[in-house]
Amino acid sequence: MVSLFNIDFKKISVFSDEEASERKKKFELFLKTGLPNKKDENWKFSDLNFIISKNFKQITIPEDLKFDKKIQFIRDFDHNHITLINGVYKSCDIRFEEKEKVKIEGLKSFDSFTIEKGNNLYNLNRALSSGGFSLEVQKDYKCKKPIIIYNYFTSDLDNKIINNSNQIKLSQNSELTLIEYNITEKSKFIKNTFENINIGQGSLLKSITIQKTKSNGYFYKNISGIQDYSSSYQNFILSSGLKFNKIEINMNLEKENSNCYILSGLSLSKDEHQEIKTQINHFAPNCKSYQKIKNVLENDSTGVYQGKIFVKDIAQKTDAYQLSKALILDDKAEFNAKPELEIYADDVKCSHGSTSGSIDEDAIHYLMTRGIKLSIAKKLLINGFLNEIFENIPEEKIKTFLEKSIMEQVDGI
């Protein structure tokens, strides 16, 4: 492990000797345990130590940021935007909002995050973090347009690791649609991100993750959040096209009548490995959670879903649902699912399930008898399988853009 990471701490911008010392301590803690492997129950289906060691001989951190390329912004719908270059905050433009109501700035302070114990990637992140962004929507303000995070990765990142962290806060009775749009050039790198979310009373956060094109990047993201009374969190994960991607979501429904929705539609092709791991904690009565994870798997791709619902003894009237479904198009493709329920209340409605199967040959035959080519028929069925996720996105222009993006990846673009 020591030989895999070649880190020069002099290249990390810090504010004090104390912070530099603390970073070195975190890195030493990381090295003691190393990257997670299948001995850890949380990583039994995605042995990160094996995957990284197989694909990287040595890992360093990026050099000082020098970027003068113009990013091509989405023109399909009006939006505000934040620009991150290699994980570092560069700029923002909130032209459609009241600027005193939305606060956005670079996150560089050595803040602590509340995460699950034993996550050694947190120590790595704290040791090497290069920043990220902080976003706060003020009380009673509903954003008029979405904010897109243009997450741009340059072409000189081969064998580099990016560590950053973000904080998102919605104050009471506020609303925001946030779209993370990953744009990668042809380089092989690792990204390790921790994100903290605080959703205030009566507030709504819609979060969407989408990949512009296929990528050789290896992504890990840990999202931890808390929800207040009558708040809503909706997370749409559509990040197909990454070589490796694991997203962990840990949401605490701490007050009554809060709800959490996690919906994912992924299309995975050759050598791609993606995992979604969730833990939704119902700590208060009358809360609802809904999870639906759908994967289309081709060639020797691997899809994983680990989902846990925890219901505390006082969380009566909980309504919790989770379902994972996989459409397997090749004998070499693999799908692993591990749904869990841990319930201590007696007046609840909780369910979970997982299904996987091959493409419907009768449906293929029917379409071909109507003069549709085999390749087109398969794409139509894949579209139909994934489109159920898009139906839950109410904004028509955003929905159309997301559908187009995913279908381009299905077409191999």
HELIX and SHEET records of a PDB file:
HELIX    1   1 PHE A    9  LYS A   11  5                                   3    
HELIX    2   2 ASP A   17  THR A   33  1                                  17    
HELIX    3   3 GLU A   41  TRP A   43  5                                   3    
HELIX    4   4 LEU A   48  ASN A   55  1                                   8    
HELIX    5   5 ASN A  120  LEU A  128  1                                   9    
HELIX    6   6 GLU A  361  THR A  369  1                                   9    
HELIX    7   7 LEU A  374  PHE A  390  1                                  17    
HELIX    8   8 GLU A  396  VAL A  410  1                                  15    
SHEET    1   A10 VAL A  88  ASP A  93  0                                        
SHEET    2   A10 ASN A  80  ILE A  85 -1                                        
SHEET    3   A10 ILE A 147  PHE A 153  1                                        
SHEET    4   A10 GLU A 175  THR A 184  1                                        
SHEET    5   A10 LEU A 204  GLN A 211  1                                        
SHEET    6   A10 SER A 232  LEU A 238  1                                        
SHEET    7   A10 ASN A 259  LEU A 268  1                                        
SHEET    8   A10 LYS A 288  LEU A 297  1                                        
SHEET    9   A10 ASP A 319  ILE A 328  1                                        
SHEET   10   A10 LYS A 349  SER A 358  1                                        
SHEET    1   B 9 VAL A 102  GLY A 106  0                                        
SHEET    2   B 9 PHE A 133  VAL A 137 -1                                        
SHEET    3   B 9 LYS A 160  LEU A 170  1                                        
SHEET    4   B 9 PHE A 189  ILE A 199  1                                        
SHEET    5   B 9 SER A 215  GLN A 227  1                                        
SHEET    6   B 9 LEU A 242  LEU A 253  1                                        
SHEET    7   B 9 HIS A 273  HIS A 282  1                                        
SHEET    8   B 9 THR A 302  VAL A 311  1                                        
SHEET    9   B 9 GLU A 334  ILE A 343  1                                        
END                                                                             
